[in-house]
Amino acid sequence: MKAIGYKTPSPIAAANSLIDIELPTPRPEGRDILVEVKAISVNPVDYKIRRSTGPADGAEWKVIGWDAVGVVAAVGSDVANFRPGDEVWYAGSVIRPGANAEFHLVDERIVGRKPSKLGWAEAAALPLTSLTAWEALFDRLDVKKPVPGAAAAILIIGGAGGVGSIAIQIARQFTDLTVISTASRPETRDFVKSLGAHYVVDHSKPLAGQIAALGIGAPAFVFSTTQTAQHVDDIVELIAPQGRFCLIDDPSGFDIMKFKRKAVSIHHELMFTRAIYGTPDMDEQARILNKISSAVDDGRIRTTAKQNLGEINAANLKKAHEQLESGSTIGKVVLEGFA
């Protein structure tokens, strides 16, 4: 089967950073399904792992990619929820080979049914970011539980990015929260407004004063998807006492003691945790993906795919990584089909 991989972690500009390769087609066992991959999207986890992690012991190649949509080609002996021919979507597991390949093995417990009203590429934009946003909102921040005295509002930092753009929609469609998004450019401000943000503030300027000027009170919740380190002091100032703060990036020197006086709880979100540890509620990811799929088909959630770079190959995947690493991407970058 065709795949894209590498042998040595390297910058994307390196000639061997991503290479078109041929690998044996895997066979499913147990609860694994074998998916014929139709489209993928690219996330920051892809370039972070490409730059830092080599092949597993005994493996010649490292294949990455954790957003996929496709058709079930075969199933393991213990699979209960899928059969060949089913159209599926998922993000997979970071401790297993990724989906930058024609065929991919994934545990059925973290797989959902693809929305019928989206094409392959449109659907590929959503699994990882939807799972991340949903888990951040409902499992980590517990937004259904009010914070006494706080505004029933959430500030989403980085609203035009992959996670932020779906988090805005989920917050609007599945909660009664007032949604405040950050955006700094005219095109990103327009984008987050179109997704349903009630208010937009500029993350290139101090945030606390802008939030206070809205006149709605101190938000109960803050969800930071990017550049957390540069906003920590503002978050401490603007969040309500006893509020809840969730982040998904990796700020260096992050001082949680700044939040102690307000008794703010700090939550990390990593959507791979359930799959990495095989948690008892691992199959919750399948349920989340099916909820999002139904919301898409009902017209409540829209794809965040903004650019389709064409066929799935090393050259196009390099372009996607370069674009994501630039930090200026709006929504998601997708690739579709193998030559």
C-alpha positions as a Markdown table, in Angstrom:
| # | Residue | x | y | z |
|---|---|---|---|---|
| 1 | Met | 0.0 | 0.0 | 0.0 |
| 2 | Lys | 1.0 | 3.6 | -0.5 |
| 3 | Ala | 2.0 | 5.6 | 2.5 |
| 4 | Ile | 4.0 | 8.7 | 3.6 |
| 5 | Gly | 6.7 | 8.3 | 6.3 |
| 6 | Tyr | 10.1 | 9.2 | 7.4 |
| 7 | Lys | 13.1 | 7.5 | 9.1 |
| 8 | Thr | 14.6 | 10.5 | 11.0 |
| 9 | Pro | 12.9 | 13.4 | 12.7 |
| 10 | Ser | 13.7 | 16.6 | 10.9 |
| 11 | Pro | 12.5 | 20.0 | 9.8 |
| 12 | Ile | 9.9 | 20.0 | 7.1 |
| 13 | Ala | 12.4 | 21.7 | 4.7 |
| 14 | Ala | 14.7 | 18.6 | 4.8 |
| 15 | Ala | 14.5 | 16.4 | 1.7 |
| 16 | Asn | 13.6 | 13.3 | 3.7 |
| 17 | Ser | 11.2 | 14.9 | 6.2 |
| 18 | Leu | 8.3 | 13.1 | 4.5 |
| 19 | Ile | 8.7 | 10.5 | 1.8 |
| 20 | Asp | 6.4 | 8.5 | -0.5 |
| 21 | Ile | 6.8 | 4.8 | 0.5 |
| 22 | Glu | 5.3 | 1.4 | 0.0 |
| 23 | Leu | 4.3 | -0.7 | 3.0 |
| 24 | Pro | 2.5 | -4.1 | 3.5 |
| 25 | Thr | -1.2 | -3.7 | 4.0 |
| 26 | Pro | -2.0 | -4.6 | 7.7 |
| 27 | Arg | -4.6 | -7.1 | 8.8 |
| 28 | Pro | -7.1 | -6.4 | 11.5 |
| 29 | Glu | -7.3 | -8.5 | 14.6 |
| 30 | Gly | -9.4 | -8.3 | 17.8 |
| 31 | Arg | -11.3 | -5.0 | 18.0 |
| 32 | Asp | -9.4 | -3.4 | 15.2 |
| 33 | Ile | -11.0 | -2.4 | 11.9 |
| 34 | Leu | -9.0 | -1.9 | 8.7 |
| 35 | Val | -10.0 | 1.4 | 7.0 |
| 36 | Glu | -9.4 | 2.3 | 3.4 |
| 37 | Val | -8.4 | 5.9 | 3.9 |
| 38 | Lys | -10.2 | 8.4 | 1.6 |
| 39 | Ala | -9.1 | 11.7 | 3.1 |
| 40 | Ile | -7.0 | 13.1 | 6.0 |
| 41 | Ser | -6.4 | 16.4 | 7.7 |
| 42 | Val | -3.3 | 17.8 | 9.4 |
| 43 | Asn | -3.0 | 18.9 | 13.0 |
| 44 | Pro | -0.2 | 20.4 | 15.1 |
| 45 | Val | 0.4 | 17.0 | 16.7 |
| 46 | Asp | 1.6 | 15.8 | 13.2 |
| 47 | Tyr | 4.5 | 18.3 | 12.9 |
| 48 | Lys | 5.4 | 18.1 | 16.6 |
| 49 | Ile | 5.9 | 14.3 | 16.3 |
| 50 | Arg | 7.6 | 14.6 | 12.9 |
| 51 | Arg | 10.1 | 16.9 | 14.4 |
| 52 | Ser | 10.8 | 14.9 | 17.6 |
| 53 | Thr | 10.0 | 11.2 | 17.2 |
| 54 | Gly | 11.6 | 8.5 | 15.1 |
| 55 | Pro | 10.2 | 5.0 | 14.2 |
| 56 | Ala | 9.3 | 2.6 | 16.9 |
| 57 | Asp | 11.9 | 0.0 | 17.9 |
| 58 | Gly | 12.2 | -2.5 | 15.1 |
| 59 | Ala | 10.3 | -0.4 | 12.6 |
| 60 | Glu | 12.0 | 1.1 | 9.5 |
| 61 | Trp | 9.5 | 3.9 | 8.9 |
| 62 | Lys | 7.4 | 6.3 | 11.0 |
| 63 | Val | 4.0 | 7.0 | 9.6 |
| 64 | Ile | 2.0 | 9.8 | 11.2 |
| 65 | Gly | -1.4 | 11.4 | 10.7 |
| 66 | Trp | -4.3 | 11.4 | 13.2 |
| 67 | Asp | -7.4 | 12.5 | 11.3 |
| 68 | Ala | -9.0 | 10.2 | 8.8 |
| 69 | Val | -12.2 | 9.3 | 7.0 |
| 70 | Gly | -12.7 | 6.2 | 4.9 |
| 71 | Val | -14.5 | 2.9 | 4.3 |
| 72 | Val | -14.1 | -0.2 | 6.4 |
| 73 | Ala | -12.3 | -2.8 | 4.3 |
| 74 | Ala | -12.1 | -5.6 | 6.9 |
| 75 | Val | -12.7 | -6.2 | 10.6 |
| 76 | Gly | -11.1 | -8.1 | 13.4 |
| 77 | Ser | -12.8 | -11.1 | 15.0 |
| 78 | Asp | -14.0 | -9.2 | 18.1 |
| 79 | Val | -15.5 | -6.2 | 16.2 |
| 80 | Ala | -19.1 | -5.6 | 17.1 |
| 81 | Asn | -20.1 | -2.2 | 15.7 |
| 82 | Phe | -18.8 | -2.1 | 12.1 |
| 83 | Arg | -18.7 | -4.2 | 9.0 |
| 84 | Pro | -17.0 | -3.9 | 5.6 |
| 85 | Gly | -18.5 | -1.0 | 3.5 |
| 86 | Asp | -19.3 | 1.3 | 6.5 |
| 87 | Glu | -18.1 | 4.9 | 6.1 |
| 88 | Val | -16.3 | 6.0 | 9.2 |
| 89 | Trp | -14.3 | 8.8 | 10.7 |
| 90 | Tyr | -11.8 | 9.0 | 13.6 |
| 91 | Ala | -8.6 | 10.5 | 15.0 |
| 92 | Gly | -6.9 | 7.3 | 16.1 |
| 93 | Ser | -4.1 | 6.7 | 18.6 |
| 94 | Val | -0.8 | 8.6 | 18.8 |
| 95 | Ile | 1.0 | 5.4 | 20.1 |
| 96 | Arg | 0.1 | 3.5 | 16.9 |
| 97 | Pro | 1.0 | 4.1 | 13.2 |
| 98 | Gly | -0.9 | 7.0 | 11.8 |
| 99 | Ala | -3.4 | 7.4 | 8.9 |
| 100 | Asn | -1.1 | 8.8 | 6.2 |
| 101 | Ala | -1.5 | 5.6 | 4.3 |
| 102 | Glu | -4.0 | 3.9 | 2.0 |
| 103 | Phe | -5.1 | 1.4 | 4.7 |
| 104 | His | -5.1 | 2.0 | 8.4 |
| 105 | Leu | -5.8 | -0.1 | 11.5 |
| 106 | Val | -7.8 | 1.6 | 14.3 |
| 107 | Asp | -9.7 | 0.3 | 17.4 |
| 108 | Glu | -13.4 | 0.4 | 16.8 |
| 109 | Arg | -14.0 | 2.0 | 20.2 |
| 110 | Ile | -12.7 | 5.3 | 19.0 |
| 111 | Val | -14.4 | 5.3 | 15.6 |
| 112 | Gly | -17.6 | 7.0 | 14.6 |
| 113 | Arg | -19.9 | 7.0 | 11.6 |
| 114 | Lys | -19.1 | 9.6 | 9.0 |
| 115 | Pro | -21.7 | 12.3 | 8.5 |
| 116 | Ser | -23.7 | 11.4 | 5.4 |
| 117 | Lys | -24.0 | 15.0 | 4.2 |
| 118 | Leu | -20.2 | 15.7 | 4.0 |
| 119 | Gly | -17.8 | 14.7 | 1.4 |
| 120 | Trp | -14.6 | 12.9 | 2.3 |
| 121 | Ala | -12.3 | 15.9 | 2.6 |
| 122 | Glu | -14.9 | 18.0 | 4.4 |
| 123 | Ala | -15.4 | 15.3 | 7.0 |
| 124 | Ala | -11.7 | 14.7 | 7.5 |
| 125 | Ala | -11.3 | 18.1 | 9.0 |
| 126 | Leu | -13.4 | 17.4 | 12.1 |
| 127 | Pro | -12.6 | 14.2 | 14.1 |
| 128 | Leu | -9.5 | 15.2 | 16.2 |
| 129 | Thr | -10.6 | 18.8 | 16.8 |
| 130 | Ser | -14.2 | 17.8 | 17.6 |
| 131 | Leu | -13.0 | 15.2 | 20.2 |
| 132 | Thr | -10.6 | 17.7 | 21.7 |
| 133 | Ala | -13.1 | 20.5 | 21.9 |
| 134 | Trp | -15.9 | 18.2 | 23.3 |
| 135 | Glu | -13.7 | 16.7 | 25.9 |
| 136 | Ala | -12.3 | 20.1 | 26.9 |
| 137 | Leu | -15.8 | 21.6 | 27.3 |
| 138 | Phe | -17.7 | 18.7 | 28.9 |
| 139 | Asp | -15.1 | 16.4 | 30.5 |
| 140 | Arg | -12.4 | 18.9 | 31.7 |
| 141 | Leu | -14.2 | 22.3 | 32.1 |
| 142 | Asp | -17.5 | 20.6 | 33.0 |
| 143 | Val | -19.3 | 23.6 | 31.6 |
| 144 | Lys | -22.7 | 22.3 | 32.5 |
| 145 | Lys | -21.8 | 23.0 | 36.2 |
| 146 | Pro | -22.1 | 26.8 | 36.9 |
| 147 | Val | -19.4 | 28.7 | 38.7 |
| 148 | Pro | -21.1 | 30.7 | 41.5 |
| 149 | Gly | -21.2 | 34.5 | 40.7 |
| 150 | Ala | -19.4 | 34.1 | 37.4 |
| 151 | Ala | -20.8 | 35.0 | 34.0 |
| 152 | Ala | -22.1 | 31.9 | 32.1 |
| 153 | Ala | -19.5 | 32.6 | 29.4 |
| 154 | Ile | -16.4 | 31.0 | 27.9 |
| 155 | Leu | -13.4 | 32.7 | 26.4 |
| 156 | Ile | -11.9 | 30.6 | 23.6 |
| 157 | Ile | -8.3 | 31.7 | 22.8 |
| 158 | Gly | -7.4 | 31.0 | 19.2 |
| 159 | Gly | -11.0 | 30.7 | 17.8 |
| 160 | Ala | -10.0 | 30.6 | 14.1 |
| 161 | Gly | -7.8 | 27.6 | 14.5 |
| 162 | Gly | -8.7 | 24.0 | 14.1 |
| 163 | Val | -9.8 | 23.3 | 17.6 |
| 164 | Gly | -11.1 | 26.8 | 18.3 |
| 165 | Ser | -13.3 | 26.8 | 15.2 |
| 166 | Ile | -15.2 | 23.7 | 16.2 |
| 167 | Ala | -15.2 | 24.6 | 20.0 |
| 168 | Ile | -17.2 | 27.7 | 19.1 |
| 169 | Gln | -19.8 | 25.7 | 17.3 |
| 170 | Ile | -20.0 | 23.0 | 20.0 |
| 171 | Ala | -20.4 | 25.7 | 22.7 |
| 172 | Arg | -23.1 | 27.4 | 20.7 |
| 173 | Gln | -25.0 | 24.3 | 19.8 |
| 174 | Phe | -24.7 | 22.2 | 23.0 |
| 175 | Thr | -24.6 | 24.8 | 25.7 |
| 176 | Asp | -26.3 | 28.1 | 26.7 |
| 177 | Leu | -22.9 | 29.8 | 27.3 |
| 178 | Thr | -22.0 | 33.2 | 25.9 |
| 179 | Val | -19.1 | 32.6 | 23.6 |
| 180 | Ile | -16.2 | 35.0 | 23.4 |
| 181 | Ser | -13.5 | 34.2 | 20.8 |
| 182 | Thr | -10.1 | 35.8 | 20.1 |
| 183 | Ala | -9.1 | 36.8 | 16.6 |
| 184 | Ser | -6.7 | 39.5 | 15.4 |
| 185 | Arg | -7.1 | 39.8 | 11.7 |
| 186 | Pro | -10.2 | 40.9 | 9.7 |
| 187 | Glu | -10.5 | 37.5 | 8.0 |
| 188 | Thr | -10.3 | 35.6 | 11.3 |
| 189 | Arg | -12.7 | 37.9 | 13.1 |
| 190 | Asp | -15.2 | 37.4 | 10.3 |
| 191 | Phe | -14.6 | 33.6 | 10.4 |
| 192 | Val | -15.3 | 33.2 | 14.2 |
| 193 | Lys | -18.3 | 35.5 | 13.9 |
| 194 | Ser | -19.7 | 33.3 | 11.2 |
| 195 | Leu | -19.3 | 30.2 | 13.5 |
| 196 | Gly | -21.4 | 31.8 | 16.1 |
| 197 | Ala | -19.1 | 33.7 | 18.5 |
| 198 | His | -21.2 | 36.3 | 20.4 |
| 199 | Tyr | -18.1 | 38.6 | 21.0 |
| 200 | Val | -14.6 | 38.8 | 19.4 |
| 201 | Val | -11.6 | 40.2 | 21.2 |
| 202 | Asp | -8.1 | 40.8 | 19.8 |
| 203 | His | -5.4 | 38.4 | 21.2 |
| 204 | Ser | -2.6 | 40.7 | 19.9 |
| 205 | Lys | -3.6 | 43.1 | 22.6 |
| 206 | Pro | -4.1 | 42.6 | 26.4 |
| 207 | Leu | -7.2 | 40.5 | 26.9 |
| 208 | Ala | -8.4 | 41.4 | 30.4 |
| 209 | Gly | -9.4 | 45.0 | 29.6 |
| 210 | Gln | -11.2 | 43.9 | 26.5 |
| 211 | Ile | -13.2 | 41.3 | 28.4 |
| 212 | Ala | -14.1 | 43.8 | 31.2 |
| 213 | Ala | -15.3 | 46.3 | 28.5 |
| 214 | Leu | -17.9 | 43.8 | 27.3 |
| 215 | Gly | -19.8 | 44.4 | 30.5 |
| 216 | Ile | -20.9 | 40.8 | 30.9 |
| 217 | Gly | -18.9 | 40.0 | 34.0 |
| 218 | Ala | -15.9 | 37.6 | 34.6 |
| 219 | Pro | -16.2 | 34.5 | 32.5 |
| 220 | Ala | -16.6 | 31.2 | 34.3 |
| 221 | Phe | -14.5 | 29.3 | 31.8 |
| 222 | Val | -11.4 | 29.9 | 29.6 |
| 223 | Phe | -10.3 | 27.4 | 26.9 |
| 224 | Ser | -6.8 | 28.2 | 25.5 |
| 225 | Thr | -5.9 | 26.5 | 22.3 |
| 226 | Thr | -2.7 | 28.3 | 21.5 |
| 227 | Gln | -0.1 | 30.8 | 22.8 |
| 228 | Thr | -1.1 | 30.2 | 26.4 |
| 229 | Ala | 2.2 | 31.4 | 27.8 |
| 230 | Gln | 1.7 | 34.9 | 26.5 |
| 231 | His | -1.8 | 35.2 | 27.9 |
| 232 | Val | -1.4 | 33.7 | 31.3 |
| 233 | Asp | -1.4 | 36.9 | 33.3 |
| 234 | Asp | -4.5 | 38.2 | 31.4 |
| 235 | Ile | -6.3 | 34.9 | 32.0 |
| 236 | Val | -5.5 | 35.1 | 35.8 |
| 237 | Glu | -7.0 | 38.6 | 35.8 |
| 238 | Leu | -10.1 | 38.1 | 33.7 |
| 239 | Ile | -11.3 | 34.7 | 34.8 |
| 240 | Ala | -13.9 | 34.5 | 37.6 |
| 241 | Pro | -12.9 | 33.3 | 41.1 |
| 242 | Gln | -13.4 | 29.5 | 41.3 |
| 243 | Gly | -13.4 | 29.5 | 37.5 |
| 244 | Arg | -12.1 | 26.7 | 35.4 |
| 245 | Phe | -9.2 | 26.9 | 32.8 |
| 246 | Cys | -8.3 | 24.3 | 30.2 |
| 247 | Leu | -5.4 | 24.4 | 27.8 |
| 248 | Ile | -4.2 | 22.1 | 25.1 |
| 249 | Asp | -0.8 | 23.6 | 24.1 |
| 250 | Asp | 2.5 | 23.2 | 25.9 |
| 251 | Pro | 3.6 | 26.5 | 27.4 |
| 252 | Ser | 7.1 | 26.5 | 28.8 |
| 253 | Gly | 7.5 | 27.8 | 32.4 |
| 254 | Phe | 3.7 | 27.8 | 33.0 |
| 255 | Asp | 3.2 | 29.0 | 36.6 |
| 256 | Ile | 0.0 | 27.6 | 37.9 |
| 257 | Met | 0.5 | 29.3 | 41.3 |
| 258 | Lys | -0.7 | 32.5 | 39.7 |
| 259 | Phe | -4.2 | 31.0 | 39.8 |
| 260 | Lys | -4.2 | 29.9 | 43.4 |
| 261 | Arg | -5.6 | 33.1 | 44.9 |
| 262 | Lys | -8.7 | 32.7 | 42.8 |
| 263 | Ala | -8.9 | 28.9 | 43.4 |
| 264 | Val | -9.0 | 28.4 | 39.6 |
| 265 | Ser | -8.8 | 24.8 | 38.6 |
| 266 | Ile | -6.4 | 24.0 | 35.8 |
| 267 | His | -7.2 | 21.3 | 33.3 |
| 268 | His | -5.1 | 19.8 | 30.5 |
| 269 | Glu | -6.9 | 18.2 | 27.5 |
| 270 | Leu | -5.3 | 15.5 | 25.3 |
| 271 | Met | -7.7 | 13.6 | 23.2 |
| 272 | Phe | -5.3 | 10.7 | 22.8 |
| 273 | Thr | -5.4 | 9.9 | 26.6 |
| 274 | Arg | -8.3 | 7.5 | 26.4 |
| 275 | Ala | -6.7 | 5.5 | 23.6 |
| 276 | Ile | -3.1 | 5.6 | 25.1 |
| 277 | Tyr | -4.2 | 4.1 | 28.4 |
| 278 | Gly | -7.2 | 2.0 | 27.2 |
| 279 | Thr | -9.4 | 3.7 | 29.8 |
| 280 | Pro | -12.7 | 2.0 | 30.8 |
| 281 | Asp | -14.5 | 4.9 | 29.0 |
| 282 | Met | -12.4 | 4.6 | 25.8 |
| 283 | Asp | -15.6 | 4.1 | 23.8 |
| 284 | Glu | -16.9 | 7.5 | 24.8 |
| 285 | Gln | -14.9 | 8.8 | 21.8 |
| 286 | Ala | -17.1 | 6.8 | 19.5 |
| 287 | Arg | -20.2 | 8.3 | 21.1 |
| 288 | Ile | -18.8 | 11.8 | 20.8 |
| 289 | Leu | -18.0 | 11.3 | 17.1 |
| 290 | Asn | -21.5 | 10.0 | 16.5 |
| 291 | Lys | -23.0 | 13.0 | 18.3 |
| 292 | Ile | -21.0 | 15.4 | 16.1 |
| 293 | Ser | -21.9 | 13.4 | 13.0 |
| 294 | Ser | -25.6 | 13.7 | 13.8 |
| 295 | Ala | -25.2 | 17.4 | 14.5 |
| 296 | Val | -23.5 | 17.9 | 11.1 |
| 297 | Asp | -26.3 | 16.0 | 9.3 |
| 298 | Asp | -28.8 | 18.1 | 11.1 |
| 299 | Gly | -27.1 | 21.3 | 9.9 |
| 300 | Arg | -26.0 | 22.4 | 13.4 |
| 301 | Ile | -22.3 | 21.9 | 12.9 |
| 302 | Arg | -20.4 | 22.8 | 9.7 |
| 303 | Thr | -17.0 | 21.6 | 8.5 |
| 304 | Thr | -14.0 | 23.7 | 9.3 |
| 305 | Ala | -12.1 | 22.6 | 6.2 |
| 306 | Lys | -10.7 | 25.7 | 4.6 |
| 307 | Gln | -8.1 | 24.4 | 2.1 |
| 308 | Asn | -7.9 | 21.1 | 0.1 |
| 309 | Leu | -4.3 | 20.6 | -1.1 |
| 310 | Gly | -5.2 | 17.7 | -3.3 |
| 311 | Glu | -4.0 | 14.1 | -3.4 |
| 312 | Ile | -2.4 | 12.4 | -0.3 |
| 313 | Asn | 1.3 | 12.3 | -1.1 |
| 314 | Ala | 4.6 | 13.5 | 0.4 |
| 315 | Ala | 4.8 | 16.7 | -1.6 |
| 316 | Asn | 1.3 | 17.9 | -0.7 |
| 317 | Leu | 1.7 | 16.7 | 2.9 |
| 318 | Lys | 4.8 | 18.8 | 3.2 |
| 319 | Lys | 2.9 | 21.9 | 2.0 |
| 320 | Ala | 0.3 | 21.2 | 4.7 |
| 321 | His | 2.9 | 20.9 | 7.5 |
| 322 | Glu | 4.6 | 24.1 | 6.3 |
| 323 | Gln | 1.3 | 25.9 | 6.4 |
| 324 | Leu | 0.4 | 24.7 | 9.8 |
| 325 | Glu | 3.8 | 25.5 | 11.2 |
| 326 | Ser | 3.5 | 29.1 | 10.0 |
| 327 | Gly | 0.9 | 29.6 | 12.7 |
| 328 | Ser | -1.4 | 31.5 | 10.3 |
| 329 | Thr | -3.8 | 28.7 | 9.3 |
| 330 | Ile | -7.5 | 29.4 | 9.4 |
| 331 | Gly | -9.6 | 26.3 | 10.1 |
| 332 | Lys | -8.2 | 23.0 | 8.7 |
| 333 | Val | -6.1 | 21.9 | 5.8 |
| 334 | Val | -7.2 | 18.6 | 4.2 |
| 335 | Leu | -5.9 | 16.1 | 1.5 |
| 336 | Glu | -8.0 | 13.7 | -0.4 |
| 337 | Gly | -7.3 | 10.4 | -2.2 |
| 338 | Phe | -4.3 | 8.5 | -3.4 |
| 339 | Ala | -3.0 | 8.6 | -7.0 |
